[in-house]
Amino acid sequence: MLAYLLAFAAEASAADVTPIPQARWKRAPSAYERALAYPELAAGRRIAGQATLKCRINDIGSPAACTIYSETPKGHGFGKALMKLRSQMSFHPPAPGEGPWVLITVGFDPDPKKALYIY
């Protein structure tokens, strides 16, 4: 009986977790804009990384109420760099049924050929 209740509770909590969709870009920051925002510590060591913000998209497509959701590698400033780029971004509103929150992921790379990639 206890095993059944634990399994039921696990299924119920898993069903309550709604995945956060990736944002749908209208305008992404250019490679040049990302180069200007590149974290100084990471640039000096030629370290590539990425960051993801969790944001609401407002009525005009701008990210609002953002927090740093993840950053790789940690401690090199990629999350703060992405926060600086928010004014350079524009998005389509979330699709119906998706909820108000989206994830915004951007990569940073010291190699100019790889720096063009946006998630």
Backbone atoms as SQL, in Angstrom:
CREATE TABLE atoms (id INTEGER PRIMARY KEY, chain TEXT, resi INTEGER, resn TEXT, atom TEXT, x REAL, y REAL, z REAL);
INSERT INTO atoms VALUES
  (1, 'A', 1, 'MET', 'N', 0.832, -1.198, 0.000),
  (2, 'A', 1, 'MET', 'CA', 0.000, 0.000, 0.000),
  (3, 'A', 1, 'MET', 'C', 0.873, 1.257, 0.000),
  (4, 'A', 2, 'LEU', 'N', 1.911, 1.258, 0.851),
  (5, 'A', 2, 'LEU', 'CA', 2.800, 2.411, 0.925),
  (6, 'A', 2, 'LEU', 'C', 3.495, 2.641, -0.415),
  (7, 'A', 3, 'ALA', 'N', 3.935, 1.559, -1.053),
  (8, 'A', 3, 'ALA', 'CA', 4.593, 1.681, -2.356),
  (9, 'A', 3, 'ALA', 'C', 3.644, 2.289, -3.382),
  (10, 'A', 4, 'TYR', 'N', 2.376, 1.893, -3.359),
  (11, 'A', 4, 'TYR', 'CA', 1.378, 2.433, -4.277),
  (12, 'A', 4, 'TYR', 'C', 1.211, 3.936, -4.059),
  (13, 'A', 5, 'LEU', 'N', 1.119, 4.356, -2.790),
  (14, 'A', 5, 'LEU', 'CA', 0.942, 5.779, -2.481),
  (15, 'A', 5, 'LEU', 'C', 2.151, 6.590, -2.917),
  (16, 'A', 6, 'LEU', 'N', 3.359, 6.067, -2.701),
  (17, 'A', 6, 'LEU', 'CA', 4.565, 6.774, -3.127),
  (18, 'A', 6, 'LEU', 'C', 4.618, 6.896, -4.646),
  (19, 'A', 7, 'ALA', 'N', 4.264, 5.822, -5.341),
  (20, 'A', 7, 'ALA', 'CA', 4.246, 5.868, -6.804),
  (21, 'A', 7, 'ALA', 'C', 3.207, 6.858, -7.305),
  (22, 'A', 8, 'PHE', 'N', 2.028, 6.895, -6.680),
  (23, 'A', 8, 'PHE', 'CA', 0.977, 7.840, -7.065),
  (24, 'A', 8, 'PHE', 'C', 1.437, 9.274, -6.832),
  (25, 'A', 9, 'ALA', 'N', 2.082, 9.534, -5.695),
  (26, 'A', 9, 'ALA', 'CA', 2.569, 10.883, -5.388),
  (27, 'A', 9, 'ALA', 'C', 3.638, 11.308, -6.389),
  (28, 'A', 10, 'ALA', 'N', 4.521, 10.386, -6.768),
  (29, 'A', 10, 'ALA', 'CA', 5.561, 10.715, -7.746),
  (30, 'A', 10, 'ALA', 'C', 4.947, 11.049, -9.103),
  (31, 'A', 11, 'GLU', 'N', 3.943, 10.286, -9.530),
  (32, 'A', 11, 'GLU', 'CA', 3.271, 10.568, -10.804),
  (33, 'A', 11, 'GLU', 'C', 2.561, 11.908, -10.761),
  (34, 'A', 12, 'ALA', 'N', 1.904, 12.216, -9.653),
  (35, 'A', 12, 'ALA', 'CA', 1.165, 13.476, -9.525),
  (36, 'A', 12, 'ALA', 'C', 2.113, 14.659, -9.576),
  (37, 'A', 13, 'SER', 'N', 3.250, 14.579, -8.878),
  (38, 'A', 13, 'SER', 'CA', 4.176, 15.714, -8.889),
  (39, 'A', 13, 'SER', 'C', 4.834, 15.857, -10.251),
  (40, 'A', 14, 'ALA', 'N', 5.125, 14.748, -10.938),
  (41, 'A', 14, 'ALA', 'CA', 5.709, 14.832, -12.279),
  (42, 'A', 14, 'ALA', 'C', 4.716, 15.444, -13.259),
  (43, 'A', 15, 'ALA', 'N', 3.425, 15.163, -13.087),
  (44, 'A', 15, 'ALA', 'CA', 2.411, 15.713, -13.982),
  (45, 'A', 15, 'ALA', 'C', 2.240, 17.217, -13.773),
  (46, 'A', 16, 'ASP', 'N', 2.549, 17.726, -12.571),
  (47, 'A', 16, 'ASP', 'CA', 2.400, 19.141, -12.274),
  (48, 'A', 16, 'ASP', 'C', 3.527, 19.983, -12.873),
  (49, 'A', 17, 'VAL', 'N', 4.634, 19.367, -13.251),
  (50, 'A', 17, 'VAL', 'CA', 5.785, 20.098, -13.774),
  (51, 'A', 17, 'VAL', 'C', 5.588, 20.325, -15.270),
  (52, 'A', 18, 'THR', 'N', 5.455, 21.574, -15.647),
  (53, 'A', 18, 'THR', 'CA', 5.290, 21.932, -17.046),
  (54, 'A', 18, 'THR', 'C', 6.635, 22.401, -17.578),
  (55, 'A', 19, 'PRO', 'N', 7.138, 21.807, -18.663),
  (56, 'A', 19, 'PRO', 'CA', 8.422, 22.266, -19.193),
  (57, 'A', 19, 'PRO', 'C', 8.321, 23.710, -19.675),
  (58, 'A', 20, 'ILE', 'N', 9.394, 24.432, -19.511),
  (59, 'A', 20, 'ILE', 'CA', 9.446, 25.831, -19.956),
  (60, 'A', 20, 'ILE', 'C', 9.955, 25.835, -21.390),
  (61, 'A', 21, 'PRO', 'N', 9.182, 26.386, -22.334),
  (62, 'A', 21, 'PRO', 'CA', 9.616, 26.352, -23.739),
  (63, 'A', 21, 'PRO', 'C', 10.741, 27.348, -24.017),
  (64, 'A', 22, 'GLN', 'N', 11.507, 27.070, -25.075),
  (65, 'A', 22, 'GLN', 'CA', 12.497, 28.018, -25.551),
  (66, 'A', 22, 'GLN', 'C', 11.756, 29.172, -26.232),
  (67, 'A', 23, 'ALA', 'N', 12.297, 30.366, -26.078),
  (68, 'A', 23, 'ALA', 'CA', 11.697, 31.545, -26.715),
  (69, 'A', 23, 'ALA', 'C', 11.821, 31.440, -28.231),
  (70, 'A', 24, 'ARG', 'N', 10.865, 32.066, -28.921),
  (71, 'A', 24, 'ARG', 'CA', 10.887, 32.097, -30.385),
  (72, 'A', 24, 'ARG', 'C', 11.371, 33.484, -30.811),
  (73, 'A', 25, 'TRP', 'N', 12.554, 33.519, -31.403),
  (74, 'A', 25, 'TRP', 'CA', 13.232, 34.768, -31.736),
  (75, 'A', 25, 'TRP', 'C', 12.538, 35.552, -32.839),
  (76, 'A', 26, 'LYS', 'N', 12.485, 36.878, -32.664),
  (77, 'A', 26, 'LYS', 'CA', 12.210, 37.826, -33.758),
  (78, 'A', 26, 'LYS', 'C', 13.542, 38.456, -34.141),
  (79, 'A', 27, 'ARG', 'N', 14.291, 38.864, -33.104),
  (80, 'A', 27, 'ARG', 'CA', 15.611, 39.458, -33.315),
  (81, 'A', 27, 'ARG', 'C', 16.557, 38.972, -32.225),
  (82, 'A', 28, 'ALA', 'N', 17.627, 38.328, -32.646),
  (83, 'A', 28, 'ALA', 'CA', 18.661, 37.853, -31.717),
  (84, 'A', 28, 'ALA', 'C', 19.825, 38.845, -31.717),
  (85, 'A', 29, 'PRO', 'N', 20.580, 38.909, -30.629),
  (86, 'A', 29, 'PRO', 'CA', 21.759, 39.780, -30.625),
  (87, 'A', 29, 'PRO', 'C', 22.766, 39.294, -31.675),
  (88, 'A', 30, 'SER', 'N', 23.348, 40.227, -32.384),
  (89, 'A', 30, 'SER', 'CA', 24.314, 39.886, -33.429),
  (90, 'A', 30, 'SER', 'C', 25.606, 39.355, -32.804),
  (91, 'A', 31, 'ALA', 'N', 26.436, 38.761, -33.635),
  (92, 'A', 31, 'ALA', 'CA', 27.745, 38.294, -33.161),
  (93, 'A', 31, 'ALA', 'C', 28.558, 39.478, -32.622),
  (94, 'A', 32, 'TYR', 'N', 28.440, 40.618, -33.269),
  (95, 'A', 32, 'TYR', 'CA', 29.153, 41.818, -32.812),
  (96, 'A', 32, 'TYR', 'C', 28.651, 42.255, -31.431),
  (97, 'A', 33, 'GLU', 'N', 27.335, 42.277, -31.244),
  (98, 'A', 33, 'GLU', 'CA', 26.766, 42.673, -29.943),
  (99, 'A', 33, 'GLU', 'C', 27.184, 41.695, -28.848),
  (100, 'A', 34, 'ARG', 'N', 27.208, 40.391, -29.182),
  (101, 'A', 34, 'ARG', 'CA', 27.647, 39.400, -28.200),
  (102, 'A', 34, 'ARG', 'C', 29.133, 39.549, -27.895),
  (103, 'A', 35, 'ALA', 'N', 29.917, 39.913, -28.905),
  (104, 'A', 35, 'ALA', 'CA', 31.351, 40.131, -28.677),
  (105, 'A', 35, 'ALA', 'C', 31.573, 41.302, -27.719),
  (106, 'A', 36, 'LEU', 'N', 30.769, 42.362, -27.856),
  (107, 'A', 36, 'LEU', 'CA', 30.900, 43.512, -26.955),
  (108, 'A', 36, 'LEU', 'C', 30.514, 43.159, -25.515),
  (109, 'A', 37, 'ALA', 'N', 29.574, 42.220, -25.352),
  (110, 'A', 37, 'ALA', 'CA', 29.106, 41.822, -24.018),
  (111, 'A', 37, 'ALA', 'C', 29.920, 40.663, -23.433),
  (112, 'A', 38, 'TYR', 'N', 30.838, 40.100, -24.216),
  (113, 'A', 38, 'TYR', 'CA', 31.593, 38.917, -23.789),
  (114, 'A', 38, 'TYR', 'C', 32.251, 39.169, -22.429),
  (115, 'A', 39, 'PRO', 'N', 32.108, 38.252, -21.484),
  (116, 'A', 39, 'PRO', 'CA', 32.696, 38.454, -20.159),
  (117, 'A', 39, 'PRO', 'C', 34.224, 38.601, -20.242),
  (118, 'A', 40, 'GLU', 'N', 34.756, 39.597, -19.579),
  (119, 'A', 40, 'GLU', 'CA', 36.181, 39.910, -19.664),
  (120, 'A', 40, 'GLU', 'C', 37.061, 38.736, -19.223),
  (121, 'A', 41, 'LEU', 'N', 36.712, 38.103, -18.113),
  (122, 'A', 41, 'LEU', 'CA', 37.495, 36.971, -17.609),
  (123, 'A', 41, 'LEU', 'C', 37.541, 35.839, -18.629),
  (124, 'A', 42, 'ALA', 'N', 36.396, 35.510, -19.205),
  (125, 'A', 42, 'ALA', 'CA', 36.332, 34.426, -20.188),
  (126, 'A', 42, 'ALA', 'C', 37.047, 34.805, -21.476),
  (127, 'A', 43, 'ALA', 'N', 36.931, 36.048, -21.903),
  (128, 'A', 43, 'ALA', 'CA', 37.589, 36.494, -23.134),
  (129, 'A', 43, 'ALA', 'C', 39.101, 36.415, -22.990),
  (130, 'A', 44, 'GLY', 'N', 39.605, 36.837, -21.843),
  (131, 'A', 44, 'GLY', 'CA', 41.050, 36.803, -21.607),
  (132, 'A', 44, 'GLY', 'C', 41.618, 35.398, -21.645),
  (133, 'A', 45, 'ARG', 'N', 40.812, 34.438, -21.272),
  (134, 'A', 45, 'ARG', 'CA', 41.252, 33.029, -21.264),
  (135, 'A', 45, 'ARG', 'C', 40.746, 32.252, -22.483),
  (136, 'A', 46, 'ARG', 'N', 40.043, 32.944, -23.390),
  (137, 'A', 46, 'ARG', 'CA', 39.465, 32.333, -24.598),
  (138, 'A', 46, 'ARG', 'C', 38.566, 31.149, -24.239),
  (139, 'A', 47, 'ILE', 'N', 37.691, 31.363, -23.268),
  (140, 'A', 47, 'ILE', 'CA', 36.756, 30.343, -22.805),
  (141, 'A', 47, 'ILE', 'C', 35.400, 30.582, -23.462),
  (142, 'A', 48, 'ALA', 'N', 34.848, 29.539, -24.056),
  (143, 'A', 48, 'ALA', 'CA', 33.497, 29.589, -24.623),
  (144, 'A', 48, 'ALA', 'C', 32.503, 29.214, -23.534),
  (145, 'A', 49, 'GLY', 'N', 31.266, 29.666, -23.696),
  (146, 'A', 49, 'GLY', 'CA', 30.240, 29.319, -22.724),
  (147, 'A', 49, 'GLY', 'C', 28.866, 29.640, -23.260),
  (148, 'A', 50, 'GLN', 'N', 27.893, 29.411, -22.416),
  (149, 'A', 50, 'GLN', 'CA', 26.522, 29.767, -22.771),
  (150, 'A', 50, 'GLN', 'C', 25.766, 30.107, -21.503),
  (151, 'A', 51, 'ALA', 'N', 24.665, 30.800, -21.701),
  (152, 'A', 51, 'ALA', 'CA', 23.797, 31.155, -20.581),
  (153, 'A', 51, 'ALA', 'C', 22.353, 31.034, -21.037),
  (154, 'A', 52, 'THR', 'N', 21.494, 30.778, -20.064),
  (155, 'A', 52, 'THR', 'CA', 20.060, 30.713, -20.310),
  (156, 'A', 52, 'THR', 'C', 19.361, 31.609, -19.300),
  (157, 'A', 53, 'LEU', 'N', 18.474, 32.460, -19.798),
  (158, 'A', 53, 'LEU', 'CA', 17.636, 33.289, -18.943),
  (159, 'A', 53, 'LEU', 'C', 16.229, 32.719, -18.916),
  (160, 'A', 54, 'LYS', 'N', 15.556, 32.894, -17.806),
  (161, 'A', 54, 'LYS', 'CA', 14.127, 32.586, -17.701),
  (162, 'A', 54, 'LYS', 'C', 13.434, 33.936, -17.633),
  (163, 'A', 55, 'CYS', 'N', 12.551, 34.206, -18.608),
  (164, 'A', 55, 'CYS', 'CA', 11.922, 35.520, -18.719),
  (165, 'A', 55, 'CYS', 'C', 10.444, 35.392, -19.079),
  (166, 'A', 56, 'ARG', 'N', 9.723, 36.461, -18.807),
  (167, 'A', 56, 'ARG', 'CA', 8.392, 36.654, -19.377),
  (168, 'A', 56, 'ARG', 'C', 8.601, 37.519, -20.619),
  (169, 'A', 57, 'ILE', 'N', 7.800, 37.282, -21.638),
  (170, 'A', 57, 'ILE', 'CA', 7.858, 38.123, -22.839),
  (171, 'A', 57, 'ILE', 'C', 6.675, 39.078, -22.767),
  (172, 'A', 58, 'ASN', 'N', 6.964, 40.388, -22.792),
  (173, 'A', 58, 'ASN', 'CA', 5.880, 41.368, -22.655),
  (174, 'A', 58, 'ASN', 'C', 5.128, 41.546, -23.977),
  (175, 'A', 59, 'ASP', 'N', 4.149, 42.435, -23.970),
  (176, 'A', 59, 'ASP', 'CA', 3.259, 42.622, -25.126),
  (177, 'A', 59, 'ASP', 'C', 3.978, 43.086, -26.391),
  (178, 'A', 60, 'ILE', 'N', 5.122, 43.737, -26.244),
  (179, 'A', 60, 'ILE', 'CA', 5.842, 44.208, -27.435),
  (180, 'A', 60, 'ILE', 'C', 7.001, 43.278, -27.811),
  (181, 'A', 61, 'GLY', 'N', 7.091, 42.117, -27.152),
  (182, 'A', 61, 'GLY', 'CA', 8.099, 41.124, -27.519),
  (183, 'A', 61, 'GLY', 'C', 9.434, 41.252, -26.811),
  (184, 'A', 62, 'SER', 'N', 9.494, 42.099, -25.795),
  (185, 'A', 62, 'SER', 'CA', 10.746, 42.267, -25.053),
  (186, 'A', 62, 'SER', 'C', 10.777, 41.343, -23.837),
  (187, 'A', 63, 'PRO', 'N', 11.966, 40.846, -23.491),
  (188, 'A', 63, 'PRO', 'CA', 12.070, 40.022, -22.290),
  (189, 'A', 63, 'PRO', 'C', 11.946, 40.886, -21.040),
  (190, 'A', 64, 'ALA', 'N', 11.195, 40.388, -20.057),
  (191, 'A', 64, 'ALA', 'CA', 10.978, 41.127, -18.811),
  (192, 'A', 64, 'ALA', 'C', 11.065, 40.149, -17.639),
  (193, 'A', 65, 'ALA', 'N', 11.325, 40.689, -16.458),
  (194, 'A', 65, 'ALA', 'CA', 11.390, 39.897, -15.225),
  (195, 'A', 65, 'ALA', 'C', 12.332, 38.709, -15.386),
  (196, 'A', 66, 'CYS', 'N', 13.491, 38.948, -15.972),
  (197, 'A', 66, 'CYS', 'CA', 14.440, 37.869, -16.259),
  (198, 'A', 66, 'CYS', 'C', 15.289, 37.508, -15.051),
  (199, 'A', 67, 'THR', 'N', 15.616, 36.233, -14.968),
  (200, 'A', 67, 'THR', 'CA', 16.601, 35.736, -14.002),
  (201, 'A', 67, 'THR', 'C', 17.548, 34.813, -14.758),
  (202, 'A', 68, 'ILE', 'N', 18.753, 34.673, -14.232),
  (203, 'A', 68, 'ILE', 'CA', 19.705, 33.741, -14.834),
  (204, 'A', 68, 'ILE', 'C', 19.274, 32.334, -14.447),
  (205, 'A', 69, 'TYR', 'N', 18.930, 31.536, -15.434),
  (206, 'A', 69, 'TYR', 'CA', 18.426, 30.180, -15.232),
  (207, 'A', 69, 'TYR', 'C', 19.584, 29.183, -15.162),
  (208, 'A', 70, 'SER', 'N', 20.580, 29.351, -16.052),
  (209, 'A', 70, 'SER', 'CA', 21.765, 28.500, -16.030),
  (210, 'A', 70, 'SER', 'C', 22.906, 29.209, -16.740),
  (211, 'A', 71, 'GLU', 'N', 24.106, 28.722, -16.473),
  (212, 'A', 71, 'GLU', 'CA', 25.316, 29.327, -17.029),
  (213, 'A', 71, 'GLU', 'C', 26.390, 28.242, -17.060),
  (214, 'A', 72, 'THR', 'N', 27.071, 28.106, -18.205),
  (215, 'A', 72, 'THR', 'CA', 28.132, 27.119, -18.347),
  (216, 'A', 72, 'THR', 'C', 29.308, 27.744, -19.079),
  (217, 'A', 73, 'PRO', 'N', 30.514, 27.660, -18.545),
  (218, 'A', 73, 'PRO', 'CA', 30.857, 27.213, -17.202),
  (219, 'A', 73, 'PRO', 'C', 30.474, 28.272, -16.169),
  (220, 'A', 74, 'LYS', 'N', 30.188, 27.824, -14.983),
  (221, 'A', 74, 'LYS', 'CA', 29.787, 28.742, -13.908),
  (222, 'A', 74, 'LYS', 'C', 30.960, 29.653, -13.508),
  (223, 'A', 75, 'GLY', 'N', 30.609, 30.841, -13.060),
  (224, 'A', 75, 'GLY', 'CA', 31.610, 31.756, -12.525),
  (225, 'A', 75, 'GLY', 'C', 32.416, 32.547, -13.528),
  (226, 'A', 76, 'HIS', 'N', 32.046, 32.486, -14.801),
  (227, 'A', 76, 'HIS', 'CA', 32.793, 33.238, -15.813),
  (228, 'A', 76, 'HIS', 'C', 32.019, 34.440, -16.348),
  (229, 'A', 77, 'GLY', 'N', 30.810, 34.680, -15.867),
  (230, 'A', 77, 'GLY', 'CA', 30.067, 35.880, -16.215),
  (231, 'A', 77, 'GLY', 'C', 29.170, 35.785, -17.430),
  (232, 'A', 78, 'PHE', 'N', 28.912, 34.582, -17.954),
  (233, 'A', 78, 'PHE', 'CA', 28.075, 34.473, -19.150),
  (234, 'A', 78, 'PHE', 'C', 26.625, 34.850, -18.875),
  (235, 'A', 79, 'GLY', 'N', 26.133, 34.552, -17.680),
  (236, 'A', 79, 'GLY', 'CA', 24.765, 34.937, -17.325),
  (237, 'A', 79, 'GLY', 'C', 24.600, 36.446, -17.279),
  (238, 'A', 80, 'LYS', 'N', 25.546, 37.126, -16.649),
  (239, 'A', 80, 'LYS', 'CA', 25.493, 38.592, -16.593),
  (240, 'A', 80, 'LYS', 'C', 25.638, 39.195, -17.988),
  (241, 'A', 81, 'ALA', 'N', 26.474, 38.590, -18.819),
  (242, 'A', 81, 'ALA', 'CA', 26.634, 39.091, -20.191),
  (243, 'A', 81, 'ALA', 'C', 25.326, 38.983, -20.963),
  (244, 'A', 82, 'LEU', 'N', 24.628, 37.871, -20.799),
  (245, 'A', 82, 'LEU', 'CA', 23.347, 37.707, -21.487),
  (246, 'A', 82, 'LEU', 'C', 22.307, 38.686, -20.946),
  (247, 'A', 83, 'MET', 'N', 22.322, 38.948, -19.650),
  (248, 'A', 83, 'MET', 'CA', 21.394, 39.944, -19.082),
  (249, 'A', 83, 'MET', 'C', 21.621, 41.314, -19.727),
  (250, 'A', 84, 'LYS', 'N', 22.878, 41.661, -20.017),
  (251, 'A', 84, 'LYS', 'CA', 23.190, 42.952, -20.650),
  (252, 'A', 84, 'LYS', 'C', 22.622, 43.037, -22.068),
  (253, 'A', 85, 'LEU', 'N', 22.413, 41.895, -22.708),
  (254, 'A', 85, 'LEU', 'CA', 21.956, 41.874, -24.098),
  (255, 'A', 85, 'LEU', 'C', 20.441, 41.912, -24.252),
  (256, 'A', 86, 'ARG', 'N', 19.698, 41.953, -23.155),
  (257, 'A', 86, 'ARG', 'CA', 18.228, 41.901, -23.244),
  (258, 'A', 86, 'ARG', 'C', 17.640, 42.968, -24.151),
  (259, 'A', 87, 'SER', 'N', 18.205, 44.164, -24.155),
  (260, 'A', 87, 'SER', 'CA', 17.639, 45.238, -24.987),
  (261, 'A', 87, 'SER', 'C', 17.871, 44.983, -26.486),
  (262, 'A', 88, 'GLN', 'N', 18.731, 44.047, -26.824),
  (263, 'A', 88, 'GLN', 'CA', 19.013, 43.719, -28.223),
  (264, 'A', 88, 'GLN', 'C', 18.154, 42.556, -28.725),
  (265, 'A', 89, 'MET', 'N', 17.233, 42.072, -27.882),
  (266, 'A', 89, 'MET', 'CA', 16.440, 40.888, -28.214),
  (267, 'A', 89, 'MET', 'C', 14.974, 41.241, -28.424),
  (268, 'A', 90, 'SER', 'N', 14.346, 40.480, -29.302),
  (269, 'A', 90, 'SER', 'CA', 12.912, 40.602, -29.505),
  (270, 'A', 90, 'SER', 'C', 12.365, 39.213, -29.805),
  (271, 'A', 91, 'PHE', 'N', 11.137, 38.936, -29.312),
  (272, 'A', 91, 'PHE', 'CA', 10.571, 37.596, -29.411),
  (273, 'A', 91, 'PHE', 'C', 9.112, 37.630, -29.820),
  (274, 'A', 92, 'HIS', 'N', 8.666, 36.505, -30.349),
  (275, 'A', 92, 'HIS', 'CA', 7.238, 36.268, -30.547),
  (276, 'A', 92, 'HIS', 'C', 6.665, 35.896, -29.186),
  (277, 'A', 93, 'PRO', 'N', 5.408, 36.231, -28.929),
  (278, 'A', 93, 'PRO', 'CA', 4.812, 35.846, -27.643),
  (279, 'A', 93, 'PRO', 'C', 4.732, 34.324, -27.538),
  (280, 'A', 94, 'PRO', 'N', 4.695, 33.796, -26.311),
  (281, 'A', 94, 'PRO', 'CA', 4.545, 32.340, -26.163),
  (282, 'A', 94, 'PRO', 'C', 3.271, 31.857, -26.846),
  (283, 'A', 95, 'ALA', 'N', 3.327, 30.650, -27.353),
  (284, 'A', 95, 'ALA', 'CA', 2.155, 30.052, -28.009),
  (285, 'A', 95, 'ALA', 'C', 1.058, 29.797, -26.979),
  (286, 'A', 96, 'PRO', 'N', -0.196, 29.786, -27.411),
  (287, 'A', 96, 'PRO', 'CA', -1.289, 29.514, -26.471),
  (288, 'A', 96, 'PRO', 'C', -1.056, 28.192, -25.726),
  (289, 'A', 97, 'GLY', 'N', -1.304, 28.237, -24.431),
  (290, 'A', 97, 'GLY', 'CA', -1.139, 27.052, -23.606),
  (291, 'A', 97, 'GLY', 'C', 0.268, 26.831, -23.087),
  (292, 'A', 98, 'GLU', 'N', 1.231, 27.654, -23.510),
  (293, 'A', 98, 'GLU', 'CA', 2.617, 27.473, -23.070),
  (294, 'A', 98, 'GLU', 'C', 2.896, 28.133, -21.724),
  (295, 'A', 99, 'GLY', 'N', 2.091, 29.070, -21.296),
  (296, 'A', 99, 'GLY', 'CA', 2.392, 29.786, -20.065),
  (297, 'A', 99, 'GLY', 'C', 3.225, 31.019, -20.357),
  (298, 'A', 100, 'PRO', 'N', 3.404, 31.881, -19.355),
  (299, 'A', 100, 'PRO', 'CA', 4.056, 33.163, -19.588),
  (300, 'A', 100, 'PRO', 'C', 5.580, 33.115, -19.626),
  (301, 'A', 101, 'TRP', 'N', 6.194, 32.044, -19.140),
  (302, 'A', 101, 'TRP', 'CA', 7.654, 31.993, -19.029),
  (303, 'A', 101, 'TRP', 'C', 8.282, 31.281, -20.209),
  (304, 'A', 102, 'VAL', 'N', 9.453, 31.781, -20.634),
  (305, 'A', 102, 'VAL', 'CA', 10.235, 31.142, -21.688),
  (306, 'A', 102, 'VAL', 'C', 11.702, 31.118, -21.267),
  (307, 'A', 103, 'LEU', 'N', 12.467, 30.260, -21.930),
  (308, 'A', 103, 'LEU', 'CA', 13.912, 30.205, -21.731),
  (309, 'A', 103, 'LEU', 'C', 14.589, 30.824, -22.943),
  (310, 'A', 104, 'ILE', 'N', 15.622, 31.605, -22.693),
  (311, 'A', 104, 'ILE', 'CA', 16.401, 32.256, -23.743),
  (312, 'A', 104, 'ILE', 'C', 17.836, 31.792, -23.570),
  (313, 'A', 105, 'THR', 'N', 18.361, 31.059, -24.554),
  (314, 'A', 105, 'THR', 'CA', 19.715, 30.516, -24.473),
  (315, 'A', 105, 'THR', 'C', 20.568, 31.115, -25.573),
  (316, 'A', 106, 'VAL', 'N', 21.746, 31.611, -25.183),
  (317, 'A', 106, 'VAL', 'CA', 22.686, 32.199, -26.136),
  (318, 'A', 106, 'VAL', 'C', 24.080, 31.668, -25.809),
  (319, 'A', 107, 'GLY', 'N', 24.799, 31.295, -26.861),
  (320, 'A', 107, 'GLY', 'CA', 26.178, 30.849, -26.705),
  (321, 'A', 107, 'GLY', 'C', 27.158, 31.980, -26.958),
  (322, 'A', 108, 'PHE', 'N', 28.295, 31.890, -26.315),
  (323, 'A', 108, 'PHE', 'CA', 29.384, 32.845, -26.492),
  (324, 'A', 108, 'PHE', 'C', 30.632, 32.033, -26.842),
  (325, 'A', 109, 'ASP', 'N', 31.338, 32.431, -27.887),
  (326, 'A', 109, 'ASP', 'CA', 32.538, 31.695, -28.278),
  (327, 'A', 109, 'ASP', 'C', 33.590, 32.679, -28.766),
  (328, 'A', 110, 'PRO', 'N', 34.841, 32.506, -28.337),
  (329, 'A', 110, 'PRO', 'CA', 35.885, 33.422, -28.799),
  (330, 'A', 110, 'PRO', 'C', 36.247, 33.230, -30.274),
  (331, 'A', 111, 'ASP', 'N', 35.898, 32.076, -30.860),
  (332, 'A', 111, 'ASP', 'CA', 36.147, 31.815, -32.271),
  (333, 'A', 111, 'ASP', 'C', 35.050, 32.509, -33.085),
  (334, 'A', 112, 'PRO', 'N', 35.397, 33.487, -33.916),
  (335, 'A', 112, 'PRO', 'CA', 34.378, 34.248, -34.649),
  (336, 'A', 112, 'PRO', 'C', 33.467, 33.375, -35.515),
  (337, 'A', 113, 'LYS', 'N', 33.959, 32.267, -36.051),
  (338, 'A', 113, 'LYS', 'CA', 33.110, 31.395, -36.873),
  (339, 'A', 113, 'LYS', 'C', 32.032, 30.711, -36.034),
  (340, 'A', 114, 'LYS', 'N', 32.362, 30.354, -34.801),
  (341, 'A', 114, 'LYS', 'CA', 31.393, 29.703, -33.916),
  (342, 'A', 114, 'LYS', 'C', 30.516, 30.714, -33.209),
  (343, 'A', 115, 'ALA', 'N', 30.941, 31.955, -33.151),
  (344, 'A', 115, 'ALA', 'CA', 30.208, 32.992, -32.415),
  (345, 'A', 115, 'ALA', 'C', 28.876, 33.345, -33.073),
  (346, 'A', 116, 'LEU', 'N', 28.654, 32.896, -34.289),
  (347, 'A', 116, 'LEU', 'CA', 27.415, 33.226, -34.997),
  (348, 'A', 116, 'LEU', 'C', 26.236, 32.381, -34.542),
  (349, 'A', 117, 'TYR', 'N', 26.476, 31.346, -33.747),
  (350, 'A', 117, 'TYR', 'CA', 25.414, 30.397, -33.389),
  (351, 'A', 117, 'TYR', 'C', 24.531, 30.928, -32.275),
  (352, 'A', 118, 'ILE', 'N', 23.225, 30.905, -32.510),
  (353, 'A', 118, 'ILE', 'CA', 22.211, 31.266, -31.513),
  (354, 'A', 118, 'ILE', 'C', 21.309, 30.054, -31.338),
  (355, 'A', 119, 'TYR', 'N', 20.919, 29.737, -30.135),
  (356, 'A', 119, 'TYR', 'CA', 20.096, 28.554, -29.854),
  (357, 'A', 119, 'TYR', 'C', 18.639, 28.829, -30.128);
